Amino acid sequence: MPEHYYERLSFLDGSFLALESPTTHMHVAGAAIFEAGPLSKPDGGIDIDKIHSFIESKLHYVPRYRQHLARVPIERNPVWVDDEHFDLDYHVRHLSLPKPGSEEQLRAMMGRLLSQQLNRAKPLWELWVVEGIAADRFALVFKIHHCMIDGISGVDLMAVLLNFVPTDEIEDIKPFEPRPAPGAAELVVGESLRRARRAFRAARGIPHLAEEAQAIGSEIQRRAKAVSYSLTSGWLTPASRTPINEKIGPNRRFEWLKLPLTDVKEIKDLIGGTVNDVVLTTVAGAVRKFFIEERGFPVDDLEFRVMAPVSVRSKDQRGRLGNQVAMWLVQLPIDEPDPLRRYAIVRDHTQHLKDTNQALGASTIVQLSSGTPATLLGMAARRATRIRPFNMTVTNVPGPQFPMYMLGSKLLVQYPAVPLWAGHGVGIALFSYNGELAWGISADWDVVPDVSAFTNNVTAAFVELHENARRAAGVDQPPRKAKKTGAKKSKSKA
């Protein structure tokens, strides 16, 4: 008889479960648009059966996708167990736009899918194959709970479905043999034994502490200093309330745009800094324009902060499921009218975050909290949402800078979507791929009904920054225009 199997969630993964509410959906998502190519059928549709078989042949590489949540009795901590009733047809679904489907229709569909929570009784992911898109294209719209995966590891996991070259080959489908899930008694006993083994290992290591004391003391000092900087960066105080920081509902809107990665890199090459500095300064400019021009909201003396996830995943952890991220808290100078001055402030601030090891500080806080019972974790999560120490999430994930294929179909672009935290009307996720930087902008349906106007302001802020950087560097040739998204300027106000 095989042994019972389960796997504990980390503290960070468990926190994403605790943060979820009927209006706060904690799933990450994305829309990957492909050329139909050889997956196109004579009737104009897409070969769904082939895609289904291809996905099934790859699932053994990502075992978490066939696991669901269970709870340890009494302490209620979540664990992963194999799903003995796993049915791929539940997770892989088929949708079609009325031909010829537009990107505007695809964005509207994406918003509706983002508005629906994942079923916690099932493995926490869903994927829709969307056909009927104009210009002989189709999309994969995927949704995965944040407790399963972070954005950085997701880039490695793209290799499960994507390849460097087009191919028609599908691996033999390996049968799924779920390992027996423990019952309530086994979970209680297993967790008791785990804690006993941890205490024994700690006690056994005591004789060696003296020889390691100096190194340990130095590391503790370093981490304590990093934690101190992190805690004083604004995590314990609320950010300013703004028109995009109202009570949100369950429904979402979704917009996107693309920028040439060469133009983004040109800015940082001309005036210093990083690609992430360019992104954050562009966001600052867009928020400023949106508040002033669309909301008539004064921007002077605002404490406007964004939470920017930073990967702390080591090289030997690449490709593993689970979250290995820490959180930067970045104050954006949206009161500064000059784009180059905004950029300098952002660049200096992100450099300070690096110099003071604030990613290490944030990850240390998570590690110190790792033994928190689920009940206390839920209470802490609810309190954190009431404080609201930041106004928006901005996450930037680097991807491959060469073409990728699913079977024989070329990936054209992938627009990511980030969850909206409580009190957050807008969230921004970026993914760079094959020379382009794709922006996915999620918004609450009621708080930011004019998200298309916000998206247009992102483009305008980037063009302004690009032109000023070139002018400051003495470059006479005008920059190329950013690619339009099809988003129309909205006149609606919240």
The 8 nearest C-alpha neighbors of each residue, nearest first, counted from 0:
[[1, 2, 3, 179, 178, 4, 180, 177],
 [2, 0, 3, 179, 178, 4, 177, 180],
 [3, 1, 4, 0, 179, 178, 181, 180],
 [2, 4, 179, 181, 180, 1, 178, 5],
 [5, 3, 180, 178, 179, 2, 80, 181],
 [4, 6, 80, 79, 78, 180, 7, 3],
 [5, 7, 79, 78, 8, 80, 4, 77],
 [8, 6, 78, 79, 9, 77, 5, 76],
 [9, 7, 78, 12, 13, 77, 10, 6],
 [8, 10, 12, 11, 13, 7, 369, 321],
 [9, 11, 369, 13, 12, 14, 8, 365],
 [10, 12, 14, 13, 9, 365, 15, 322],
 [11, 13, 146, 9, 14, 15, 10, 8],
 [14, 12, 10, 16, 11, 15, 8, 9],
 [13, 15, 17, 11, 16, 12, 18, 10],
 [16, 14, 18, 13, 17, 12, 146, 145],
 [17, 15, 13, 14, 18, 19, 146, 12],
 [16, 18, 14, 377, 15, 19, 380, 13],
 [19, 17, 15, 16, 380, 14, 20, 381],
 [20, 18, 23, 16, 17, 25, 24, 15],
 [19, 21, 23, 22, 18, 24, 17, 25],
 [22, 20, 23, 249, 19, 24, 116, 248],
 [23, 21, 249, 248, 20, 24, 247, 421],
 [24, 22, 20, 19, 21, 420, 421, 25],
 [25, 23, 19, 26, 116, 22, 418, 20],
 [26, 24, 418, 19, 145, 144, 23, 15],
 [27, 25, 144, 145, 143, 24, 418, 142],
 [26, 28, 417, 143, 145, 416, 142, 418],
 [29, 27, 142, 416, 141, 415, 143, 26],
 [28, 30, 415, 414, 416, 141, 140, 31],
 [29, 31, 140, 414, 413, 139, 32, 138],
 [32, 30, 413, 139, 138, 412, 140, 29],
 [31, 33, 138, 412, 411, 137, 410, 413],
 [34, 32, 410, 411, 137, 409, 136, 138],
 [33, 35, 136, 409, 408, 36, 135, 137],
 [34, 36, 136, 39, 38, 135, 408, 137],
 [35, 37, 408, 38, 34, 39, 407, 409],
 [36, 38, 39, 407, 35, 408, 40, 406],
 [39, 37, 46, 35, 36, 45, 40, 408],
 [38, 40, 45, 35, 37, 36, 44, 46],
 [41, 39, 44, 43, 42, 45, 46, 38],
 [42, 40, 43, 39, 44, 45, 46, 38],
 [41, 43, 40, 44, 39, 45, 46, 131],
 [44, 42, 40, 41, 39, 45, 131, 135],
 [43, 45, 40, 42, 39, 130, 46, 131],
 [44, 46, 39, 40, 47, 38, 130, 43],
 [47, 45, 38, 49, 48, 40, 39, 50],
 [48, 46, 50, 49, 45, 51, 128, 93],
 [49, 47, 51, 50, 46, 52, 53, 45],
 [48, 50, 52, 51, 47, 46, 53, 38],
 [49, 51, 53, 47, 48, 52, 54, 46],
 [52, 50, 48, 54, 49, 53, 47, 55],
 [53, 51, 55, 49, 50, 54, 56, 48],
 [52, 54, 50, 56, 51, 55, 169, 49],
 [53, 55, 51, 57, 56, 52, 50, 58],
 [56, 54, 52, 57, 53, 58, 51, 172],
 [55, 57, 172, 53, 54, 170, 58, 52],
 [58, 56, 54, 55, 59, 60, 159, 53],
 [59, 57, 60, 61, 55, 56, 54, 62],
 [58, 60, 61, 57, 62, 173, 56, 175],
 [61, 59, 58, 57, 62, 159, 56, 156],
 [60, 62, 58, 59, 63, 64, 57, 320],
 [63, 61, 64, 59, 65, 60, 58, 66],
 [62, 64, 66, 65, 61, 320, 147, 122],
 [63, 65, 62, 66, 61, 122, 58, 124],
 [66, 64, 63, 62, 82, 122, 81, 85],
 [67, 65, 81, 82, 63, 122, 80, 64],
 [66, 68, 122, 121, 79, 80, 82, 81],
 [69, 67, 79, 78, 77, 80, 70, 119],
 [68, 70, 78, 77, 79, 80, 67, 71],
 [71, 69, 77, 75, 76, 78, 72, 68],
 [70, 72, 75, 76, 186, 74, 77, 187],
 [73, 71, 75, 74, 183, 70, 187, 186],
 [72, 74, 75, 71, 187, 76, 70, 183],
 [73, 75, 76, 72, 372, 71, 373, 374],
 [76, 74, 71, 70, 72, 73, 373, 77],
 [75, 77, 373, 71, 70, 74, 372, 78],
 [78, 76, 70, 69, 8, 75, 68, 71],
 [79, 77, 7, 69, 6, 8, 68, 70],
 [78, 80, 68, 6, 5, 67, 66, 69],
 [81, 79, 5, 66, 67, 180, 68, 82],
 [80, 82, 66, 177, 178, 83, 65, 67],
 [83, 81, 66, 85, 84, 65, 67, 80],
 [82, 84, 177, 85, 81, 178, 176, 179],
 [85, 83, 82, 86, 81, 177, 121, 65],
 [84, 86, 82, 83, 65, 87, 121, 122],
 [87, 85, 88, 89, 84, 90, 65, 82],
 [88, 86, 90, 89, 91, 85, 55, 51],
 [87, 89, 91, 86, 90, 92, 51, 85],
 [88, 90, 87, 86, 91, 92, 125, 85],
 [89, 91, 125, 87, 88, 126, 92, 124],
 [92, 90, 126, 88, 127, 89, 87, 125],
 [91, 93, 127, 126, 128, 90, 94, 88],
 [92, 94, 128, 127, 129, 95, 91, 47],
 [95, 93, 129, 128, 130, 127, 92, 96],
 [94, 96, 130, 129, 131, 97, 93, 128],
 [95, 97, 131, 100, 98, 130, 132, 94],
 [98, 96, 100, 99, 131, 95, 132, 101],
 [99, 97, 100, 131, 96, 132, 133, 101],
 [98, 100, 133, 132, 131, 97, 101, 96],
 [99, 101, 132, 98, 96, 133, 97, 131],
 [102, 100, 104, 103, 133, 132, 105, 99],
 [101, 103, 105, 104, 106, 100, 132, 485],
 [102, 104, 106, 101, 105, 107, 485, 486],
 [105, 103, 107, 101, 102, 106, 108, 100],
 [104, 106, 102, 108, 107, 103, 109, 101],
 [107, 105, 109, 103, 108, 104, 253, 102],
 [108, 106, 104, 110, 109, 105, 103, 111],
 [109, 107, 105, 111, 110, 106, 104, 112],
 [108, 110, 106, 112, 107, 111, 105, 113],
 [111, 109, 252, 253, 251, 113, 107, 108],
 [110, 112, 114, 108, 113, 109, 107, 251],
 [111, 113, 109, 114, 110, 115, 108, 142],
 [112, 114, 110, 111, 115, 109, 251, 116],
 [113, 115, 250, 111, 112, 251, 249, 110],
 [116, 114, 113, 112, 117, 111, 249, 24],
 [117, 115, 24, 118, 114, 113, 26, 21],
 [116, 118, 123, 119, 115, 124, 144, 26],
 [117, 119, 120, 121, 116, 123, 122, 124],
 [120, 118, 121, 117, 123, 68, 122, 67],
 [119, 121, 118, 67, 68, 122, 123, 69],
 [122, 120, 119, 67, 118, 123, 82, 66],
 [123, 121, 67, 66, 65, 124, 64, 120],
 [122, 124, 144, 121, 143, 117, 119, 118],
 [123, 125, 143, 142, 122, 144, 90, 126],
 [126, 124, 90, 142, 141, 91, 143, 127],
 [125, 127, 141, 91, 140, 90, 92, 142],
 [128, 126, 92, 140, 93, 139, 91, 129],
 [127, 129, 139, 93, 138, 94, 92, 130],
 [130, 128, 94, 138, 95, 137, 127, 93],
 [131, 129, 137, 95, 132, 45, 96, 44],
 [130, 132, 96, 98, 100, 95, 99, 97],
 [133, 131, 100, 136, 137, 130, 99, 101],
 [132, 134, 99, 100, 135, 101, 136, 131],
 [133, 135, 136, 132, 99, 34, 35, 100],
 [136, 134, 133, 35, 34, 132, 137, 131],
 [137, 135, 34, 35, 132, 33, 134, 133],
 [136, 138, 130, 33, 132, 129, 32, 35],
 [139, 137, 32, 129, 31, 33, 128, 140],
 [138, 140, 128, 31, 127, 30, 129, 141],
 [141, 139, 30, 127, 126, 29, 138, 31],
 [142, 140, 126, 28, 29, 125, 139, 127],
 [141, 143, 28, 125, 124, 27, 26, 126],
 [144, 142, 124, 26, 27, 123, 28, 145],
 [145, 143, 26, 146, 123, 147, 25, 27],
 [144, 146, 26, 147, 148, 25, 27, 15],
 [145, 147, 12, 144, 15, 148, 13, 16],
 [148, 146, 321, 145, 144, 320, 143, 12],
 [147, 149, 321, 320, 145, 322, 146, 153],
 [150, 148, 322, 151, 152, 153, 145, 321],
 [149, 151, 153, 152, 396, 148, 154, 27],
 [150, 152, 153, 154, 149, 396, 310, 155],
 [153, 151, 154, 155, 318, 150, 149, 317],
 [152, 154, 156, 150, 151, 155, 149, 157],
 [153, 155, 157, 152, 156, 151, 398, 150],
 [156, 154, 318, 152, 153, 157, 158, 317],
 [157, 155, 153, 158, 154, 159, 318, 152],
 [158, 156, 159, 154, 155, 160, 161, 153],
 [157, 159, 161, 156, 160, 155, 162, 154],
 [160, 158, 157, 156, 161, 57, 60, 162],
 [159, 161, 158, 157, 405, 162, 54, 57],
 [162, 160, 158, 405, 404, 157, 159, 403],
 [161, 163, 404, 164, 403, 158, 405, 160],
 [164, 162, 403, 404, 402, 165, 161, 401],
 [163, 165, 162, 404, 166, 403, 407, 402],
 [166, 164, 407, 404, 406, 408, 162, 405],
 [165, 167, 406, 407, 168, 164, 405, 404],
 [168, 166, 406, 407, 169, 165, 37, 405],
 [167, 169, 166, 170, 406, 53, 165, 407],
 [170, 168, 53, 167, 171, 56, 52, 406],
 [171, 169, 56, 172, 168, 53, 57, 173],
 [170, 172, 173, 56, 169, 57, 55, 53],
 [171, 173, 56, 170, 174, 55, 57, 52],
 [172, 174, 171, 175, 56, 59, 55, 170],
 [175, 173, 176, 172, 59, 171, 56, 177],
 [174, 176, 177, 173, 59, 65, 85, 172],
 [175, 177, 174, 178, 83, 81, 179, 173],
 [178, 176, 81, 83, 175, 179, 82, 180],
 [177, 179, 4, 81, 180, 176, 3, 1],
 [180, 178, 3, 4, 177, 181, 2, 1],
 [179, 181, 3, 4, 80, 178, 182, 81],
 [182, 180, 3, 185, 186, 179, 4, 183],
 [181, 183, 185, 184, 186, 180, 3, 187],
 [182, 184, 186, 185, 72, 187, 181, 71],
 [183, 185, 187, 186, 182, 188, 181, 72],
 [184, 186, 188, 182, 181, 187, 183, 189],
 [185, 187, 189, 183, 184, 188, 71, 181],
 [188, 186, 184, 190, 185, 189, 191, 183],
 [189, 187, 191, 185, 186, 190, 192, 184],
 [190, 188, 186, 192, 191, 187, 185, 193],
 [189, 191, 193, 187, 192, 188, 186, 194],
 [192, 190, 188, 194, 193, 189, 187, 195],
 [191, 193, 195, 189, 190, 194, 196, 188],
 [194, 192, 190, 196, 195, 191, 189, 197],
 [193, 195, 197, 191, 192, 196, 198, 190],
 [196, 194, 192, 198, 197, 193, 199, 191],
 [197, 195, 199, 193, 198, 194, 192, 200],
 [196, 198, 194, 200, 195, 199, 193, 201],
 [197, 199, 201, 195, 196, 200, 202, 194],
 [200, 198, 196, 202, 201, 197, 203, 195],
 [201, 199, 203, 197, 202, 198, 196, 204],
 [200, 202, 198, 204, 199, 203, 197, 205],
 [203, 201, 199, 204, 205, 200, 198, 206],
 [204, 202, 200, 201, 205, 199, 206, 207],
 [203, 205, 201, 202, 207, 206, 200, 208],
 [204, 206, 208, 202, 207, 203, 201, 209],
 [207, 205, 208, 204, 209, 203, 202, 210],
 [206, 208, 205, 204, 209, 210, 211, 203],
 [207, 209, 211, 205, 212, 210, 206, 204],
 [210, 208, 212, 211, 207, 206, 213, 205],
 [211, 209, 208, 212, 207, 213, 206, 214],
 [210, 212, 208, 209, 214, 213, 215, 207],
 [211, 213, 209, 215, 208, 214, 210, 216],
 [212, 214, 216, 215, 211, 217, 210, 209],
 [215, 213, 217, 216, 211, 212, 218, 210],
 [214, 216, 212, 218, 217, 213, 211, 219],
 [217, 215, 219, 213, 214, 218, 212, 220],
 [216, 218, 220, 214, 215, 219, 213, 221],
 [217, 219, 221, 215, 220, 216, 222, 214],
 [220, 218, 216, 222, 221, 217, 223, 215],
 [221, 219, 223, 217, 218, 222, 216, 224],
 [222, 220, 218, 224, 219, 223, 217, 225],
 [221, 223, 225, 219, 224, 220, 226, 218],
 [224, 222, 226, 220, 225, 221, 219, 227],
 [223, 225, 227, 221, 222, 226, 220, 228],
 [224, 226, 360, 222, 228, 356, 227, 223],
 [227, 225, 360, 229, 223, 224, 228, 222],
 [226, 228, 224, 230, 225, 229, 223, 231],
 [227, 229, 225, 231, 226, 230, 232, 224],
 [230, 228, 226, 232, 357, 227, 231, 360],
 [229, 231, 227, 232, 228, 234, 226, 233],
 [230, 232, 228, 229, 233, 227, 234, 235],
 [233, 231, 229, 230, 234, 228, 328, 235],
 [232, 234, 236, 235, 231, 388, 230, 328],
 [235, 233, 388, 236, 230, 232, 231, 229],
 [234, 236, 233, 388, 230, 237, 231, 386],
 [237, 235, 233, 388, 234, 238, 386, 387],
 [238, 236, 388, 386, 387, 239, 235, 389],
 [237, 239, 388, 389, 302, 303, 240, 304],
 [240, 238, 302, 301, 303, 241, 237, 390],
 [239, 241, 244, 238, 242, 390, 245, 243],
 [240, 242, 244, 243, 239, 245, 390, 296],
 [243, 241, 244, 245, 240, 294, 290, 296],
 [244, 242, 424, 241, 245, 423, 446, 425],
 [245, 243, 423, 422, 241, 242, 424, 240],
 [244, 246, 422, 243, 247, 446, 242, 423],
 [245, 247, 422, 244, 248, 421, 423, 446],
 [248, 246, 422, 245, 443, 424, 446, 22],
 [247, 249, 22, 250, 443, 246, 445, 444],
 [248, 250, 22, 114, 21, 23, 251, 247],
 [251, 249, 114, 444, 248, 443, 252, 111],
 [252, 250, 443, 444, 110, 114, 442, 113],
 [251, 253, 110, 442, 444, 441, 443, 107],
 [252, 254, 441, 110, 106, 440, 442, 109],
 [255, 253, 440, 439, 106, 451, 441, 454],
 [254, 256, 439, 438, 440, 484, 414, 253],
 [255, 257, 484, 438, 437, 483, 258, 439],
 [256, 258, 437, 436, 482, 438, 435, 259],
 [257, 259, 436, 481, 435, 260, 482, 437],
 [260, 258, 435, 261, 262, 436, 434, 263],
 [259, 261, 435, 263, 434, 262, 436, 264],
 [260, 262, 264, 259, 263, 265, 434, 435],
 [263, 261, 265, 260, 259, 264, 266, 258],
 [264, 262, 260, 265, 261, 266, 274, 259],
 [263, 265, 261, 267, 266, 262, 268, 260],
 [266, 264, 262, 268, 263, 267, 261, 269],
 [267, 265, 269, 264, 268, 263, 468, 465],
 [266, 268, 271, 272, 264, 270, 269, 265],
 [269, 267, 265, 266, 271, 270, 264, 272],
 [268, 270, 266, 267, 265, 271, 472, 468],
 [271, 269, 267, 268, 266, 468, 272, 472],
 [272, 270, 267, 268, 269, 273, 266, 346],
 [271, 273, 267, 346, 276, 270, 274, 268],
 [274, 272, 276, 275, 267, 277, 271, 346],
 [273, 275, 277, 276, 264, 278, 267, 263],
 [274, 276, 278, 273, 277, 279, 395, 272],
 [277, 275, 273, 279, 274, 278, 346, 280],
 [276, 278, 274, 280, 275, 279, 281, 273],
 [279, 277, 275, 281, 276, 280, 282, 274],
 [278, 280, 282, 276, 281, 277, 275, 283],
 [281, 279, 283, 277, 282, 342, 278, 276],
 [280, 282, 284, 278, 461, 279, 283, 460],
 [281, 283, 285, 279, 280, 284, 286, 278],
 [284, 282, 280, 333, 286, 281, 285, 331],
 [283, 285, 460, 287, 281, 282, 286, 288],
 [284, 286, 457, 456, 282, 288, 460, 287],
 [287, 285, 289, 283, 288, 284, 290, 282],
 [286, 288, 284, 333, 290, 285, 289, 283],
 [289, 287, 285, 291, 286, 290, 292, 284],
 [288, 290, 286, 293, 292, 287, 291, 453],
 [291, 289, 294, 296, 287, 288, 293, 292],
 [290, 292, 295, 288, 296, 289, 294, 293],
 [293, 291, 289, 288, 295, 290, 294, 296],
 [294, 292, 289, 290, 291, 295, 492, 288],
 [293, 295, 290, 296, 291, 292, 289, 492],
 [296, 294, 291, 292, 290, 293, 297, 289],
 [295, 297, 290, 294, 291, 298, 242, 241],
 [298, 296, 299, 291, 295, 290, 301, 334],
 [297, 299, 334, 301, 296, 300, 333, 287],
 [298, 300, 334, 301, 297, 333, 335, 302],
 [299, 301, 298, 302, 334, 297, 333, 303],
 [302, 300, 299, 303, 298, 239, 334, 333],
 [303, 301, 239, 238, 304, 300, 330, 331],
 [302, 304, 301, 330, 331, 238, 239, 390],
 [305, 303, 330, 389, 329, 390, 331, 302],
 [306, 304, 391, 329, 389, 392, 390, 328],
 [305, 307, 392, 328, 327, 389, 393, 326],
 [306, 308, 327, 393, 394, 326, 392, 305],
 [309, 307, 326, 325, 394, 327, 324, 306],
 [310, 308, 325, 324, 326, 307, 311, 327],
 [309, 311, 324, 312, 323, 325, 151, 308],
 [312, 310, 324, 323, 313, 325, 309, 358],
 [313, 311, 323, 310, 316, 314, 317, 324],
 [312, 314, 316, 315, 311, 317, 323, 310],
 [313, 315, 316, 317, 312, 318, 311, 319],
 [314, 316, 313, 317, 312, 318, 319, 311],
 [317, 315, 313, 314, 319, 312, 318, 152],
 [318, 316, 314, 315, 319, 152, 155, 312],
 [317, 319, 155, 152, 156, 316, 320, 153],
 [320, 318, 317, 316, 321, 152, 156, 155],
 [319, 321, 148, 147, 318, 152, 322, 63],
 [320, 322, 148, 147, 149, 319, 323, 146],
 [321, 323, 149, 148, 324, 12, 11, 320],
 [324, 322, 312, 311, 310, 321, 149, 325],
 [325, 323, 310, 311, 309, 322, 308, 326],
 [326, 324, 362, 309, 358, 361, 308, 310],
 [325, 327, 308, 307, 309, 361, 358, 306],
 [326, 328, 307, 306, 308, 329, 358, 309],
 [327, 329, 306, 305, 307, 326, 304, 330],
 [330, 328, 305, 304, 327, 331, 306, 307],
 [329, 331, 304, 303, 305, 332, 328, 302],
 [330, 332, 333, 283, 303, 304, 329, 345],
 [333, 331, 334, 335, 341, 283, 330, 344],
 [332, 334, 287, 283, 335, 331, 284, 298],
 [333, 335, 299, 298, 332, 336, 300, 287],
 [334, 336, 333, 332, 337, 341, 340, 338],
 [337, 335, 334, 338, 341, 333, 340, 284],
 [336, 338, 340, 339, 335, 341, 342, 464],
 [339, 337, 341, 340, 464, 342, 336, 284],
 [340, 338, 342, 341, 337, 343, 464, 467],
 [339, 341, 343, 337, 342, 338, 344, 335],
 [342, 340, 338, 344, 339, 343, 335, 332],
 [341, 343, 339, 345, 340, 280, 344, 346],
 [342, 344, 340, 346, 341, 345, 347, 339],
 [345, 343, 341, 347, 342, 346, 348, 340],
 [346, 344, 348, 342, 347, 343, 349, 341],
 [345, 347, 343, 349, 348, 344, 276, 272],
 [348, 346, 350, 344, 345, 349, 343, 351],
 [347, 349, 351, 345, 350, 346, 344, 352],
 [350, 348, 352, 351, 346, 347, 345, 353],
 [349, 351, 353, 347, 348, 352, 354, 346],
 [352, 350, 354, 348, 349, 353, 355, 347],
 [353, 351, 349, 355, 350, 357, 354, 356],
 [352, 354, 350, 356, 351, 355, 349, 357],
 [353, 355, 351, 352, 356, 350, 357, 349],
 [354, 356, 352, 353, 357, 351, 225, 228],
 [357, 355, 353, 359, 225, 358, 354, 352],
 [358, 356, 360, 359, 229, 352, 225, 355],
 [357, 359, 361, 360, 325, 356, 362, 326],
 [360, 358, 362, 357, 356, 361, 363, 225],
 [359, 361, 226, 225, 357, 363, 358, 362],
 [360, 362, 364, 358, 363, 359, 325, 357],
 [361, 363, 365, 325, 359, 364, 360, 358],
 [364, 362, 366, 360, 365, 361, 359, 367],
 [363, 365, 367, 361, 362, 366, 368, 360],
 [364, 366, 362, 368, 363, 367, 369, 361],
 [367, 365, 363, 369, 368, 364, 362, 10],
 [366, 368, 364, 365, 369, 363, 370, 362],
 [369, 367, 365, 366, 370, 371, 364, 10],
 [370, 368, 10, 366, 371, 367, 365, 9],
 [369, 371, 368, 372, 10, 367, 366, 373],
 [370, 372, 369, 368, 376, 375, 373, 10],
 [373, 371, 375, 374, 376, 74, 370, 76],
 [372, 374, 376, 76, 375, 75, 377, 371],
 [375, 373, 377, 376, 372, 378, 75, 74],
 [376, 374, 378, 377, 372, 373, 379, 371],
 [375, 377, 373, 379, 374, 378, 380, 371],
 [376, 378, 17, 380, 374, 375, 379, 373],
 [377, 379, 375, 381, 376, 380, 382, 374],
 [380, 378, 376, 382, 377, 381, 375, 383],
 [381, 379, 377, 383, 382, 378, 18, 376],
 [380, 382, 378, 384, 383, 379, 377, 385],
 [383, 381, 379, 385, 384, 380, 378, 386],
 [384, 382, 380, 386, 385, 381, 379, 387],
 [383, 385, 387, 381, 382, 386, 421, 380],
 [384, 386, 382, 383, 387, 381, 421, 422],
 [385, 387, 237, 383, 384, 388, 382, 236],
 [388, 386, 384, 237, 385, 389, 383, 238],
 [389, 387, 237, 238, 234, 236, 386, 233],
 [390, 388, 304, 305, 238, 387, 391, 306],
 [391, 389, 304, 305, 303, 423, 238, 244],
 [390, 392, 305, 426, 389, 423, 306, 425],
 [391, 393, 306, 426, 305, 307, 427, 394],
 [394, 392, 427, 307, 428, 306, 426, 305],
 [395, 393, 428, 307, 308, 429, 392, 427],
 [394, 396, 429, 428, 430, 397, 393, 275],
 [395, 397, 430, 429, 151, 398, 150, 394],
 [398, 396, 431, 430, 395, 399, 432, 154],
 [397, 399, 431, 432, 430, 154, 396, 400],
 [400, 398, 432, 401, 433, 397, 431, 402],
 [401, 399, 433, 432, 434, 398, 402, 431],
 [400, 402, 433, 399, 403, 432, 434, 163],
 [403, 401, 433, 410, 163, 404, 409, 400],
 [404, 402, 163, 162, 410, 161, 409, 401],
 [405, 403, 409, 162, 161, 408, 165, 410],
 [406, 404, 161, 408, 407, 160, 162, 409],
 [405, 407, 166, 167, 165, 408, 404, 168],
 [408, 406, 165, 166, 405, 37, 404, 167],
 [409, 407, 36, 405, 404, 34, 35, 406],
 [410, 408, 404, 34, 33, 403, 411, 405],
 [409, 411, 33, 404, 403, 412, 32, 408],
 [412, 410, 33, 32, 409, 34, 413, 31],
 [413, 411, 32, 31, 410, 414, 432, 437],
 [412, 414, 31, 30, 32, 415, 29, 437],
 [413, 415, 439, 30, 29, 437, 438, 31],
 [416, 414, 29, 439, 428, 28, 429, 413],
 [417, 415, 28, 29, 439, 428, 27, 441],
 [416, 418, 27, 428, 426, 427, 419, 28],
 [419, 417, 25, 26, 27, 24, 420, 416],
 [420, 418, 423, 426, 23, 421, 417, 425],
 [419, 421, 423, 23, 422, 418, 384, 24],
 [422, 420, 423, 384, 23, 419, 247, 246],
 [421, 423, 244, 246, 245, 247, 420, 424],
 [424, 422, 244, 420, 421, 425, 419, 391],
 [423, 425, 243, 443, 442, 446, 244, 447],
 [426, 424, 442, 441, 423, 391, 243, 443],
 [425, 427, 392, 441, 391, 419, 440, 417],
 [428, 426, 440, 393, 439, 392, 417, 441],
 [427, 429, 394, 439, 415, 416, 417, 393],
 [430, 428, 438, 395, 437, 396, 439, 394],
 [429, 431, 396, 437, 397, 436, 395, 398],
 [432, 430, 436, 398, 397, 435, 437, 429],
 [433, 431, 398, 400, 399, 435, 434, 430],
 [432, 434, 400, 401, 435, 402, 399, 431],
 [433, 435, 260, 432, 400, 259, 261, 436],
 [436, 434, 259, 260, 432, 431, 258, 433],
 [435, 437, 431, 258, 260, 257, 430, 259],
 [436, 438, 257, 430, 429, 414, 431, 256],
 [439, 437, 429, 256, 255, 428, 414, 257],
 [438, 440, 255, 414, 415, 428, 416, 427],
 [439, 441, 427, 254, 253, 255, 426, 438],
 [442, 440, 253, 426, 425, 252, 416, 427],
 [443, 441, 425, 252, 424, 251, 447, 444],
 [442, 444, 251, 424, 446, 445, 447, 250],
 [443, 445, 251, 250, 252, 448, 446, 447],
 [446, 444, 448, 447, 443, 493, 248, 247],
 [445, 447, 443, 424, 493, 444, 448, 243],
 [448, 446, 449, 450, 445, 443, 442, 444],
 [449, 447, 444, 445, 450, 446, 493, 491],
 [450, 448, 489, 451, 447, 452, 491, 492],
 [449, 451, 453, 452, 447, 448, 454, 442],
 [452, 450, 454, 449, 453, 486, 488, 487],
 [453, 451, 488, 455, 450, 454, 489, 449],
 [452, 454, 450, 456, 451, 455, 289, 457],
 [455, 453, 451, 457, 456, 452, 450, 458],
 [456, 454, 452, 458, 457, 453, 451, 459],
 [455, 457, 285, 459, 453, 454, 458, 460],
 [458, 456, 285, 454, 460, 455, 459, 461],
 [457, 459, 455, 461, 456, 460, 462, 454],
 [458, 460, 456, 462, 461, 457, 463, 455],
 [461, 459, 284, 463, 457, 285, 281, 458],
 [460, 462, 464, 458, 281, 463, 459, 465],
 [461, 463, 465, 459, 464, 460, 466, 458],
 [464, 462, 460, 466, 461, 465, 459, 467],
 [465, 463, 461, 467, 462, 466, 338, 468],
 [464, 466, 462, 468, 463, 467, 461, 266],
 [467, 465, 469, 463, 468, 464, 462, 470],
 [466, 468, 470, 464, 469, 465, 471, 463],
 [469, 467, 471, 465, 470, 466, 266, 464],
 [470, 468, 474, 472, 466, 471, 467, 473],
 [469, 471, 467, 473, 472, 468, 474, 466],
 [470, 472, 468, 469, 473, 467, 474, 270],
 [471, 473, 469, 470, 474, 468, 269, 270],
 [474, 472, 470, 471, 475, 469, 468, 476],
 [473, 475, 469, 472, 470, 476, 471, 477],
 [476, 474, 473, 477, 470, 469, 472, 478],
 [475, 477, 474, 478, 469, 470, 479, 473],
 [478, 476, 475, 479, 466, 474, 469, 480],
 [479, 477, 480, 476, 466, 465, 262, 469],
 [480, 478, 481, 477, 262, 259, 462, 482],
 [479, 481, 482, 478, 462, 483, 477, 258],
 [482, 480, 258, 483, 479, 458, 259, 462],
 [483, 481, 257, 258, 480, 484, 256, 259],
 [482, 484, 485, 481, 256, 257, 486, 458],
 [485, 483, 256, 486, 482, 255, 257, 254],
 [484, 486, 483, 487, 103, 102, 256, 255],
 [487, 485, 484, 451, 488, 455, 254, 454],
 [488, 486, 451, 489, 485, 452, 455, 484],
 [487, 489, 452, 451, 486, 490, 455, 449],
 [490, 488, 449, 452, 491, 487, 451, 450],
 [489, 491, 492, 488, 449, 293, 452, 448],
 [490, 492, 489, 449, 448, 493, 293, 447],
 [493, 491, 490, 449, 294, 293, 448, 447],
 [492, 446, 447, 448, 491, 445, 242, 294]]
